Amino acid sequence: MKARILPLDSAEHRSAQELLPWFVNGTLDAAEASSVGRHIAGCERCRKDAAEQAQLRESASAMQAAGDVERDWAVLRSRIEADPRAPRQREGAAPGAWRRWLPFTVALQCAVILALVLVLVAGPAREERYRALGAQPPGSEANAVAVFRGDATSEQMRDALHAVGARIVGGPTITDAYLLRLNDPTPQVLSRLRAQPGVLRVEALQEEASR
Amino acid sequence: MLRHFGIDRKAVTSTRRSAEDADVALIGRVAAGDLHAFETLFRIYHPRLDRFLSLMTARRTLVEEVLNDTMLVVWRRSQTYNGHSKVSTWIFAIAYRTALKALRDQDEPVGPDAADELSSEDPGPEQQLMADQIRAQVFRGLEALSAEQRSVLVLTYFHDLPYHEIARIVDCPVDTVKTRVFHGRRRLRALLQRDPGAGP
C-alpha cells in the first residue's frame, strides 16, 4: 500500500509560499495566480497560510487615516508659497532655466550696484543735483542701495524698510535695485536690513557710510 | 479561488487602471505648475501615505512631517516624473526614502504610540472591538520588525501592491522583496503568538 506524501519542500510549494502574499492581495498575473491556485487546492498548509494572510490583510482594511488633511494641506501650501524653487521655475520656457541664469543675473545686479555707487560717490553730485527738474529736497539723498528677492512681497519690502527706518528715494533701476535713505546708515543698521525677509542685497553708499 | 479571499481581479484591475490614468493626468498638470491639480493629488494620496507612514514610522509627529516633506518633493520634482513607473509607485518611493531618512535621523527605537492610538479608539459593538484588538496586536507585531521588513509587509497586505512595484519603491530586487515578506510574516506570526493580548 502506497501512502500519498504531500511534497512540502517541492519547488512548486516553495514558489507558492513565496507568491501567497500577492495571491491574497490579488496582484499576481493570470499565469502565476492560476499556478498558485492549483497548488493551494491540493495543499492544506498553503490554504491555511493564505487564510491567515487574508486575515492579516483584513485587519488593516478598517484602519482610518488619523491625519488632518486640511491642516496638512494648509501647512504644505504655506511651504510651497514660501518656496522660491517650486512654482516660479515653471513660468519660464525651459525647466531649470532660471537656475542657469541666476548667477549671471546676480553678477549683473552686483555690477550695476557697484557702478551706481561709483557714479553717486565720484560724480559731480552738487552741480548735477540742480539740473534735474525732479531733484530731491535736501536730506533726501540716497545713502544705501538695496535689491529685494524676486519673490519678496510688498509687505516684506515695507516691513524691511520700517524695521530700519529707511525709505525708498529712487528706483527701481533696470536691475530692480532701489536707492534708499536710511536715518541711521551705520553698518549695524545695514546688517539688520540685510537680515530682513525678502532682502537679497544691501550696499551702503560710501559717502554716507564713511560718516 | 481569489474570490474566496474577497478579491475580484477584473474589478481591481479596472479600478486601478482608471486611477492610474487620472494620476498621470494630474502629475502632468502639477509639472506645469498647476497648484489646484497638486491639491487634488495631495488629497488623493494623503490618506494612503498617512496609513503607510503611520505603520512604517509609528510616530504621529513623524508621519505629518514625512508626509509633508514627501509631497513637497512631489511638487518640486514633478517634472522629473518620466512615466517609467506608476505615479503611485513614484510617490511611495519618495515617501519610503523620506521615512527611512527621518527614522535614521531620529535614531530612536520605534515607540508604541501607533498601536496605542488604535487600541484606544472608542469601543463600538463587540465585533468592532475584537477587530480593533486584532488590529492593535498586528500593529504591535509590525513595530517589532525592522523598518525595511515592516514596509514591504505594509505595502503588500495594507496597500495591495504587486511585488514588482514594491521592489521599485524600496529599490531592491524582486527576489529580495519576496524573501523579506516571507521572513517578515513568519516573524510577525511568531510575535503575534507570543503577544499576551493575542490569546482569548
Interface residues (C-beta under 8 A of the other chain):
Chain A: Q17 E18 L19 P21 W22 F23 V24 N25 G26 T27 L28 A33 G37 I40 A41 A50 A51 E52 Q53 A54 Q55 L56 R57 E58 S59 A60 A62 M63 A65 A66 G67 V69 D72 W73 V75 L76 R77 R79 I80 D83 R85 A86 P87 R90 E91 P95
Chain B: M1 L2 F5 G6 I7 D8 R9 V12 A31 A32 G33 L35 F38 E39 F42 R43 H46 P47 R48 D50 R51 S54 L55 R60 V63 E64 L67 N68 M71 L72 W75 R76 Q79 E117 L118 A131 I134 R135 V138 T156 Y157 F158 D160 L161 P162 Y163 K178 T179 V181 F182 R185 L188 R189
